[in-house]
Amino acid sequence: MTLRHLVVLVALVMVAAMAVSCAKKPPVTEPTEELPVLVEEETVEEEPVVIEEEPEVPEIPPETYGYRVQIGAFLSQQNAEMFAAAARGRFTEKVYVQYIEPYHKVRIGDLLSRGDAEMLKAKALQLGYPGSFIVESMVTPF
């Protein structure tokens, strides 16, 4: 039972109690002689109600602002795809081909910090991708 259900239930009980208290009651007549009344009391043990709240899980956006390292740009999509295929064999990071008119840009990584992007750029330069540079981009870090 969620908190919302509990609030609705309490509101309904309060409305019912108000309706009963406002209802027209028959007049009370005085008894002529008082008779003893025997009432058997029944004890009922109620189970305690445990309300378990679901833990809040932060929503992870599918994309967020971050960094990638651009290692090439081509007018031909075919050349960009061949270059990206070769890069996939050399990098453990994801390799993307993004078309931003008029070029098909080959970019690597899904980085949230500039420092991580700097390290990936250094790796790209070391692996023989001269002119590699960092770009701000929408990334999918998870």
Beta strands, then each sheet from edge to edge (+ up, - down):
strand 1: 64-74
strand 2: 95-100
strand 3: 103-111
strand 4: 133-139
sheet 1: 2+ 3- 1+ 4-
end
